[in-house]
Structures are given as C-alpha cells and as structure tokens.
Amino acid sequence: MAWNSSIPPGYQSDKGQACGHMLARQLGGSGDIDDNVFPSSQNPTNPPEMSMFEQRVYDAVYDHDVVRYSVYLECADNGPDSPPKSIQVEAFGTRKDRAGNLLFDEGAFFDNPARLEPRPRRRPSSPRKPMASLTALTALCPPPAVVPPAPDWSQVEDTLGMGLPQDYKELITTYGPGQFCGFITLYQPHAPSEWADPTSPMPARLRGRIEEVRQAARHPWQLPHSPGDLFAMGVTGNGNYLFWVTQPTDTPDEWTVTVNEALRARPGSPTTAP
C-alpha cells in the first residue's frame, strides 16, 4: 500500500478527501514532497476524473512519446490551508501525424469540492505490525471517550443482502467514526457522507469505476479479482480504496482485503492481504 509522508494543510480524511498529487505517482511524482500534494475530493475529482487523465498521459509516454505536462491549482483565497477550488491540467506530446497534428494534445478542468474547514498538518504514525486482536489494538490506540451507538448490524446486513466480518463490526462498534493515523478511514453504515456509507450506492459505483478506468487505458490490464466480488470497506489518504474480496460469499470472516492502488500506473491492480 502506498504511503504519503507529506500530509497537505487542510486535509481531512474523514470528510472524503484524498491527498491529491499534482504529478501523479505513475508519472514519477512523489507523496513525500510537500509542494506536490494538496487536499482533493475523493470522488469524483481524484478518481475517476484525474486518474483517467493521468492514465492517458501514462499511455502516451508508454508509446514512446515525450509529453509536457502542466498542472495549475486555483485557490479560493490566499490562506495557507486553503484547498484549491479547481485543478487545470494540460498535456501535449511531440509526435505528430502525417498532417502535422500532435498525436497527444489534451487539457482538462476539474472542480474540487474539498473546501472544508482546515486543520493543522499532521503526519501519519510509523506503520506497526498487525494487531492480533481488538484487545491488543485498543491497548495501543484507546477508543474515544464517547462513541456513538453502534449500527443495528442485523438491519445493515439485511439491507446489504449479505453478512459482514465480525472483526469489522466489533471495530466499528468500539471506535465509531474516524480514521487511524489520519490516513485510513473505514466506511461505516449511516455515515454523514454517501461516499463513506457502505449501504449507499457507493460500493456499486466504485466497482463500476474500476472497470471503467481499466477499459479506458490504451493497454487494459488483467484484474486479479472480478469487480463483482469487491465490496468497498475503506479508503486511504492517498485515494487507495480498500475492498473486501467477498468470497466465499456466505463466510465473511474468511474474506481478504484488497487495495486498489488508484494513483499508480495500474489503478485496477489490487494488493491482497488477509
């Protein structure tokens, strides 16, 4: 899973934001450089709009073109913690057809609804070894003093038409809404935003967008899992979605978690872990 050491001012992962990259990782950009990251709306600004544009640039370079790529951020004010209100990108290559026209010459303008209350810059904690149990996790990371009532899990599972992993239900019940290390947000039922609520149309839309981005590539890649078997359960600050691989369907405690690396050259190539 990708990790940003730079968290842009104003970034709020619990508000459906991502750490947007001016120069995408698949194009050689780094998440460790402050000037390359900015708060971006998770949907639809980061994926699929910017991801699809960046994929087309990548494909042009893959085909041995030399591409000049420019990104402009328009901010609503001059405040240091102000997320940009829009992103403009331009890219043109050097190769031409017989008529003298550039083979690759594109530009796009993306609105960025991530204009929320800023908060101080925070850096994620160093990665730690996986916790063996919820007890071990709560010892390391105590839950909030006040946690909202747990969802009615029976009702949630009836709505979804499937069961959910027991450890996930215990985790959400124990911690409530929020994120870990200011980086990993777990979706939970009845969240304020549709894009953080697994009972909303969001999981189906993300499944469709994985295939949409893959098919838009000049060289579509093979997926390790059928999109129909993926169910969104969280997101990272880099815009990498976390999915359950819902097989076997009737045994949710055996599901694995796969990560869709949305900002890399193969946004539909998940990395899977138990």
C-alpha positions in Angstrom: 0.0 0.0 0.0 1.3 3.5 -0.9 2.1 5.9 2.0 2.4 9.6 2.0 4.8 11.1 4.4 3.5 14.6 3.5 0.0 15.5 4.5 -1.2 18.7 2.9 -2.6 21.6 5.0 -6.3 21.5 5.2 -6.5 17.7 4.5 -9.4 15.8 6.3 -9.6 12.1 5.5 -12.9 11.8 7.5 -14.5 14.3 5.1 -14.0 12.1 2.0 -10.8 13.8 0.9 -7.6 12.3 -0.6 -4.0 13.6 -0.8 -4.1 14.6 -4.4 -0.8 14.7 -6.4 0.0 17.4 -8.9 2.3 15.0 -10.6 0.9 11.5 -10.2 2.9 8.7 -8.8 2.6 6.8 -12.0 4.2 9.7 -13.8 7.1 10.0 -11.4 5.6 12.2 -8.7 6.2 11.7 -5.0 3.9 11.8 -2.0 6.9 12.8 0.1 7.3 16.3 -1.4 5.1 19.0 0.2 4.7 21.0 -2.9 3.3 18.0 -4.8 0.3 17.2 -2.6 -3.0 19.0 -2.0 -6.4 18.2 -0.5 -8.6 16.7 -3.2 -12.1 15.4 -3.1 -12.1 11.6 -3.2 -15.0 11.5 -5.6 -15.2 12.4 -8.4 -12.1 14.6 -8.6 -9.4 12.2 -7.6 -10.7 9.0 -9.1 -12.0 8.7 -11.7 -11.5 12.1 -13.4 -7.9 12.8 -12.6 -6.9 9.2 -12.6 -8.3 8.6 -16.1 -6.5 11.7 -17.4 -3.2 10.6 -15.8 -3.6 7.2 -17.3 -3.9 8.6 -20.8 -0.7 10.6 -20.2 1.0 7.4 -19.0 -0.2 5.6 -22.1 1.3 8.3 -24.4 4.6 8.0 -22.6 4.4 4.2 -22.7 4.1 4.6 -26.5 7.4 6.5 -26.6 6.0 10.0 -26.8 7.6 12.9 -24.9 4.9 14.7 -23.1 4.9 18.1 -21.5 2.6 18.0 -18.5 1.4 21.1 -16.5 -0.9 21.4 -13.5 -2.4 24.6 -12.2 -4.3 24.9 -8.8 -6.8 27.7 -8.4 -7.3 28.6 -4.8 -10.3 30.4 -3.4 -8.1 32.7 -1.3 -4.5 33.1 -0.3 -4.8 31.2 3.0 -2.0 28.7 3.6 -4.6 26.0 4.5 -7.0 26.7 1.7 -7.7 23.6 -0.5 -7.8 24.5 -4.2 -11.2 25.0 -5.7 -10.2 23.7 -9.1 -7.4 21.9 -10.9 -6.4 22.5 -14.5 -4.2 20.1 -16.3 -2.6 20.3 -19.8 -0.5 17.7 -21.6 0.8 17.6 -25.1 3.4 15.3 -26.8 5.9 15.8 -29.6 4.8 13.1 -32.0 2.7 14.2 -35.0 0.6 12.5 -37.6 1.2 13.0 -41.4 -0.9 16.2 -41.4 1.4 17.7 -38.7 -1.1 17.4 -35.9 0.0 16.3 -32.4 -1.0 12.7 -31.6 -1.5 13.6 -28.0 -2.8 17.1 -27.0 -5.3 17.2 -24.2 -6.4 19.5 -21.4 -9.0 19.2 -18.6 -10.5 21.2 -15.8 -11.6 19.5 -12.6 -13.8 21.1 -9.9 -12.6 20.3 -6.4 -15.4 20.4 -3.8 -12.9 19.8 -1.0 -13.4 23.3 0.5 -13.9 22.3 4.1 -12.6 23.6 7.5 -8.8 23.4 7.5 -7.0 21.7 10.3 -3.3 21.6 11.2 -0.9 19.5 9.2 -0.5 16.0 10.7 1.9 13.3 9.7 0.8 9.6 10.0 2.5 7.4 12.6 5.1 4.9 11.5 3.5 1.6 10.3 3.3 -1.0 13.0 3.0 -4.8 12.9 -0.6 -6.1 12.5 -2.6 -6.4 15.7 -3.6 -10.0 16.7 -6.8 -8.9 18.3 -9.1 -6.0 19.1 -7.8 -6.1 22.7 -4.3 -5.5 21.5 -5.4 -2.7 19.2 -7.3 -0.9 21.9 -4.3 -1.1 24.2 -2.2 0.6 21.6 -4.9 3.0 20.4 -7.5 3.7 23.0 -11.0 4.3 21.6 -12.7 7.7 22.0 -14.2 8.5 25.4 -17.6 8.9 23.7 -18.7 6.6 20.9 -22.0 6.9 19.0 -24.4 4.0 19.3 -23.4 1.0 17.2 -25.4 0.4 14.0 -28.1 -2.2 14.0 -26.0 -4.8 12.4 -28.9 -7.2 11.6 -30.7 -4.4 9.8 -27.5 -3.4 7.9 -26.8 -6.9 6.8 -30.5 -7.3 5.7 -30.1 -4.1 3.6 -26.9 -5.3 2.0 -28.2 -8.8 1.5 -25.1 -10.4 3.0 -23.2 -10.8 6.3 -20.2 -8.7 7.3 -17.0 -9.8 9.0 -17.3 -10.0 12.8 -14.0 -8.2 13.4 -15.2 -5.2 11.3 -18.4 -5.0 13.2 -16.5 -5.1 16.5 -14.0 -2.5 15.3 -16.8 0.0 14.2 -18.7 -0.6 17.4 -15.7 0.1 19.5 -14.3 3.1 17.8 -17.2 4.7 15.9 -16.5 7.2 13.1 -13.0 8.5 12.4 -9.7 7.4 10.9 -6.4 5.8 12.1 -3.2 7.9 11.9 -5.1 10.5 10.0 -4.8 8.2 7.0 -7.1 5.1 7.0 -10.8 5.7 7.1 -13.1 2.7 7.5 -16.6 3.1 5.9 -19.5 2.5 8.2 -23.3 2.4 7.9 -25.2 5.6 8.0 -22.1 7.8 7.7 -22.8 11.6 7.1 -21.4 11.3 3.5 -22.8 8.9 0.9 -19.2 8.2 -0.1 -18.4 6.8 3.4 -21.6 4.7 3.8 -21.4 1.1 2.6 -25.2 0.9 2.5 -25.4 3.6 -0.1 -24.9 3.2 -3.9 -21.2 4.0 -3.4 -19.8 0.4 -3.4 -21.5 -0.4 -6.7 -20.3 2.8 -8.3 -16.7 2.1 -7.3 -16.9 -1.4 -8.7 -18.0 0.1 -12.0 -15.3 2.7 -12.0 -12.5 0.1 -11.6 -13.6 -1.4 -14.8 -14.2 2.0 -16.4 -10.6 3.1 -15.7 -9.2 -0.2 -16.8 -11.0 -0.2 -20.2 -10.1 3.5 -20.7 -6.4 2.5 -20.7 -4.7 2.0 -24.1 -3.4 -1.3 -22.8 -6.1 -2.7 -20.4 -4.6 -5.0 -17.7 -5.8 -8.2 -16.2 -7.7 -7.9 -12.8 -6.8 -10.4 -10.1 -10.4 -10.3 -8.8 -13.8 -9.9 -10.5 -15.2 -6.4 -9.7 -18.4 -8.1 -8.8 -16.6 -9.8 -5.9 -15.3 -6.5 -4.5 -17.1 -4.5 -1.8 -15.6 -1.2 -0.6 -14.9 -1.0 3.1 -12.4 1.9 3.5 -10.1 4.4 1.9 -6.6 5.8 2.5 -5.5 9.4 2.3 -3.8 8.6 -1.0 -7.1 7.7 -2.6 -6.4 3.9 -2.4 -9.7 2.1 -1.8 -9.9 -0.9 0.5 -12.2 -3.7 -0.6 -13.3 -7.0 0.8 -13.0 -9.9 -1.7 -16.4 -11.3 -0.8 -15.5 -15.0 -1.5 -16.8 -17.3 -0.2 -20.0 -15.1 0.0 -21.6 -16.9 2.9 -18.4 -16.9 5.1 -17.5 -13.2 5.6 -14.9 -14.0 8.4 -12.8 -15.6 5.7 -12.8 -12.6 3.3 -9.5 -11.0 2.5 -8.9 -7.3 2.0 -7.5 -5.9 -1.3 -6.2 -2.4 -2.0 -6.9 -0.6 -5.3 -3.8 1.5 -5.9 -5.7 4.3 -7.7 -2.7 6.6 -8.1 -0.4 4.1 -9.7 0.1 3.0 -13.3 -2.3 0.1 -12.8 -5.2 1.5 -10.8 -7.1 -1.7 -11.1 -4.4 -4.0 -9.8 -5.1 -4.6 -6.1 -2.7 -5.9 -3.5 -4.4 -8.5 -1.3 -3.8 -9.3 2.4 -5.7 -11.5 4.9 
